[in-house]
Amino acid sequence: MPASRMRAEKKMRKHLLEHLKTRKVFGARIAAGDAPKTITQLQELGMGPQVYVFKNLFSGQILYSQVPAWHQDLIDQQFVRPNWENRKPSRRNDLWRIMCVANFDNYEYAEAAYNGLIQLKKLRDTDLRQESKEARHKDKEMNDWYSGQYRPHHSQEAVADLSHVVDAFELENTTLLWENVWRKGSDEHWRVDLVEHDTLPPFNPRDQTVMLDELRKVAVEEFRLLRQQEQEQQQEQDQEQDQTPLATA
């Protein structure tokens, strides 16, 4: 292989790695904040009406985000009462993988879903802690079942909470993109009139930020086109009403 070609490939590889690093740093910054982002803030940041569900590969713990990234602020907000069974996780990039991307019909739905998921997650660690523990699969010592440090009930409860939020708020036209469709569980737990299921596009874990950013762009564009279509239909209706002759007495 010519030396000039090797130098060009090394330069391109270095450029791509720096680009990925920049995406991760920027993503972490936009995910920062002491409170959930408002609809106005999401639109100013160029975010779509989405909720991102991240899974910790080491512990199985779940982290919700309104943007395609996470930050220490989100971890501090969502793990309000850590203990030996539910320790506060690390924010290391290599530990968090996307489990589901929820696309909603509008920003109001996305805001309601995110706030509902956060509230349910906190209740499982506080007021409903005992009820949640009783429902989980137990080991011989009557502790929550786990393998190493991995506890599968975290993701199972997240799926149940997501189903409950979509059902309780009747969030129609919801689309859930799963890392693997078996994650959603049985179809009987989902209302087919409200939600559709699909799988995330295949991606290299190293390129997760790129894939999520592409899904963000698609969601923003689809929302723009939908609102544009609704406005055009409303204008046509207004014109038809204006052209309708008034009834004479």
C-alpha positions as CSV (number, residue, x, y, z in Angstrom):
1,M,0.0,0.0,0.0
2,P,1.4,3.4,-0.9
3,A,2.7,5.5,2.0
4,S,0.6,8.4,1.0
5,R,-2.6,6.3,1.2
6,M,-1.7,5.0,4.6
7,R,-1.1,8.5,5.9
8,A,-4.5,9.6,4.4
9,E,-6.3,6.7,6.1
10,K,-4.7,7.4,9.5
11,K,-5.6,11.1,9.2
12,M,-9.2,10.2,8.3
13,R,-9.4,7.8,11.2
14,K,-8.0,10.4,13.6
15,H,-10.6,12.9,12.3
16,L,-13.5,10.5,12.8
17,L,-12.4,9.6,16.4
18,E,-12.1,13.3,17.3
19,H,-15.6,13.9,15.7
20,L,-17.1,11.1,17.9
21,K,-15.4,12.5,21.0
22,T,-16.8,16.0,20.2
23,R,-20.3,14.5,19.8
24,K,-20.1,12.8,23.2
25,V,-18.8,15.9,25.0
26,F,-21.5,18.1,23.4
27,G,-24.2,15.5,24.1
28,A,-23.2,15.4,27.8
29,R,-23.4,19.2,28.0
30,I,-26.9,19.4,26.6
31,A,-28.0,16.7,28.9
32,A,-26.9,18.7,32.0
33,G,-29.4,20.5,34.2
34,D,-31.0,20.4,37.6
35,A,-34.5,20.1,36.2
36,P,-36.3,18.5,33.2
37,K,-36.1,20.6,30.0
38,T,-39.1,22.5,28.9
39,I,-40.6,22.2,25.5
40,T,-39.1,25.5,24.5
41,Q,-35.7,24.4,25.6
42,L,-35.9,21.2,23.6
43,Q,-36.9,23.0,20.5
44,E,-34.1,25.6,20.9
45,L,-31.7,22.7,21.2
46,G,-33.0,21.1,18.1
47,M,-34.4,18.0,19.9
48,G,-37.4,16.0,18.8
49,P,-40.4,14.8,20.9
50,Q,-38.5,11.8,22.1
51,V,-37.4,9.9,25.3
52,Y,-34.2,7.9,25.4
53,V,-33.9,4.9,27.6
54,F,-30.3,3.9,28.4
55,K,-29.3,0.6,30.1
56,N,-26.2,0.1,32.2
57,L,-24.3,-3.0,30.8
58,F,-22.7,-3.7,34.2
59,S,-25.6,-3.3,36.6
60,G,-28.7,-3.3,34.4
61,Q,-29.8,0.0,35.8
62,I,-31.9,2.4,33.7
63,L,-31.4,6.1,32.9
64,Y,-34.0,8.2,31.1
65,S,-33.0,11.3,29.0
66,Q,-34.8,13.9,26.9
67,V,-31.8,14.2,24.7
68,P,-29.6,11.5,23.0
69,A,-27.0,11.6,25.7
70,W,-26.6,11.5,29.5
71,H,-24.9,13.5,32.2
72,Q,-24.0,13.2,35.9
73,D,-26.9,15.5,36.7
74,L,-29.4,12.9,35.3
75,I,-27.8,10.2,37.4
76,D,-28.0,12.3,40.6
77,Q,-31.6,13.2,39.9
78,Q,-32.8,9.7,39.1
79,F,-31.0,7.7,41.8
80,V,-32.4,9.4,44.9
81,R,-31.8,6.7,47.4
82,P,-28.9,4.5,46.5
83,N,-28.2,1.3,48.5
84,W,-26.2,-1.9,48.2
85,E,-28.7,-3.3,45.8
86,N,-29.1,-0.1,43.7
87,R,-25.8,1.8,43.9
88,K,-25.4,5.1,42.1
89,P,-23.9,4.1,38.7
90,S,-20.9,5.5,36.9
91,R,-21.4,7.8,34.0
92,R,-18.7,6.0,32.0
93,N,-19.5,6.1,28.2
94,D,-18.7,2.5,27.7
95,L,-21.2,1.3,30.3
96,W,-24.4,2.9,28.9
97,R,-26.2,1.5,25.8
98,I,-29.4,2.6,24.3
99,M,-32.2,0.2,25.1
100,C,-35.2,2.0,23.6
101,V,-35.9,5.3,21.8
102,A,-39.5,6.5,22.2
103,N,-40.9,8.7,19.5
104,F,-44.0,10.6,20.4
105,D,-46.6,12.5,18.4
106,N,-45.8,15.9,19.9
107,Y,-43.7,17.6,22.5
108,E,-46.5,17.7,25.1
109,Y,-46.7,13.9,24.9
110,A,-42.9,13.5,25.2
111,E,-42.8,15.8,28.2
112,A,-45.7,13.9,30.0
113,A,-44.0,10.6,29.3
114,Y,-40.6,11.7,30.6
115,N,-42.0,13.2,33.7
116,G,-44.2,10.1,34.3
117,L,-41.2,7.8,33.9
118,I,-39.1,9.8,36.3
119,Q,-41.8,9.9,38.9
120,L,-42.4,6.1,38.7
121,K,-38.7,5.4,38.9
122,K,-38.4,7.5,42.1
123,L,-41.5,5.9,43.6
124,R,-40.0,2.5,43.2
125,D,-37.0,3.7,45.2
126,T,-39.0,5.5,47.9
127,D,-42.8,5.2,48.7
128,L,-43.3,2.0,46.6
129,R,-40.0,0.4,47.4
130,Q,-41.5,-2.5,49.5
131,E,-44.2,-3.2,46.9
132,S,-41.6,-3.2,44.1
133,K,-39.3,-5.6,46.0
134,E,-42.2,-8.0,46.7
135,A,-42.9,-8.3,43.0
136,R,-39.3,-9.1,41.9
137,H,-37.9,-12.5,41.4
138,K,-35.9,-13.6,44.5
139,D,-32.8,-15.8,45.1
140,K,-32.5,-18.4,47.9
141,E,-31.7,-15.7,50.4
142,M,-34.9,-13.8,49.4
143,N,-32.9,-10.9,47.9
144,D,-33.6,-9.5,44.5
145,W,-32.2,-12.0,42.0
146,Y,-28.9,-10.9,40.4
147,S,-26.0,-12.3,38.5
148,G,-22.7,-10.8,39.4
149,Q,-23.7,-7.1,39.7
150,Y,-26.4,-7.4,37.0
151,R,-30.0,-7.1,38.0
152,P,-32.5,-7.7,35.2
153,H,-35.5,-6.3,37.1
154,H,-34.3,-2.7,36.4
155,S,-35.0,-3.1,32.6
156,Q,-38.1,-5.1,33.2
157,E,-39.6,-2.4,35.4
158,A,-38.7,0.3,32.9
159,V,-40.6,-1.5,30.2
160,A,-43.6,-1.9,32.5
161,D,-43.4,1.8,33.4
162,L,-43.2,2.8,29.8
163,S,-46.3,0.7,29.0
164,H,-48.1,2.2,31.9
165,V,-47.3,5.8,30.9
166,V,-48.4,5.3,27.3
167,D,-51.6,3.7,28.5
168,A,-52.4,6.1,31.4
169,F,-51.8,9.3,29.3
170,E,-53.2,7.7,26.1
171,L,-50.2,8.8,24.1
172,E,-51.4,7.9,20.6
173,N,-49.1,7.5,17.6
174,T,-46.2,6.5,19.8
175,T,-43.4,4.5,18.2
176,L,-40.9,2.6,20.3
177,L,-37.6,1.6,18.7
178,W,-36.0,-1.3,20.7
179,E,-32.4,-2.6,20.7
180,N,-34.1,-6.0,20.4
181,V,-37.9,-6.4,20.0
182,W,-38.1,-9.1,22.7
183,R,-37.4,-6.3,25.2
184,K,-40.9,-5.1,25.0
185,G,-42.3,-8.4,26.4
186,S,-45.7,-9.8,25.6
187,D,-48.0,-7.9,23.2
188,E,-50.8,-8.2,25.7
189,H,-49.2,-5.5,27.8
190,W,-49.3,-2.9,25.1
191,R,-52.3,-1.1,23.5
192,V,-52.0,-1.6,19.8
193,D,-54.2,1.5,19.2
194,L,-51.6,3.7,20.9
195,V,-48.1,2.3,20.2
196,E,-46.1,0.6,17.4
197,H,-42.9,-1.3,17.9
198,D,-39.8,-1.5,15.8
199,T,-36.1,-2.1,16.2
200,L,-33.2,0.3,16.2
201,P,-31.0,0.3,13.1
202,P,-27.9,-1.9,13.5
203,F,-24.9,0.1,14.8
204,N,-21.5,-0.4,16.2
205,P,-21.5,0.5,19.9
206,R,-18.7,3.0,19.2
207,D,-21.0,4.8,16.9
208,Q,-24.0,5.0,19.2
209,T,-23.9,8.8,19.4
210,V,-24.0,9.0,15.6
211,M,-27.0,6.7,15.3
212,L,-28.9,8.5,18.0
213,D,-28.2,11.9,16.4
214,E,-29.6,10.6,13.1
215,L,-32.8,9.4,14.9
216,R,-33.1,12.9,16.5
217,K,-32.8,14.6,13.1
218,V,-35.5,12.2,11.6
219,A,-37.9,12.9,14.6
220,V,-37.4,16.7,14.2
221,E,-38.1,16.6,10.5
222,E,-41.1,14.3,10.8
223,F,-42.6,16.7,13.4
224,R,-42.0,19.7,11.2
225,L,-43.6,18.0,8.2
226,L,-46.6,16.9,10.3
227,R,-47.2,20.4,11.7
228,Q,-46.8,21.9,8.2
229,Q,-49.4,19.5,6.8
230,E,-51.8,20.4,9.7
231,Q,-51.3,24.1,9.0
232,E,-52.0,23.7,5.3
233,Q,-55.1,21.7,6.0
234,Q,-56.3,24.4,8.5
235,Q,-55.7,27.1,5.9
236,E,-57.7,25.2,3.3
237,Q,-60.6,24.8,5.7
238,D,-60.5,28.5,6.6
239,Q,-60.5,29.4,2.9
240,E,-63.5,27.1,2.2
241,Q,-65.4,28.7,5.1
242,D,-64.6,32.2,3.7
243,Q,-65.8,31.2,0.3
244,T,-69.0,29.7,1.5
245,P,-71.9,32.2,0.8
246,L,-73.8,33.4,3.7
247,A,-77.4,32.2,3.9
248,T,-79.9,34.9,3.2
249,A,-82.9,35.4,5.4
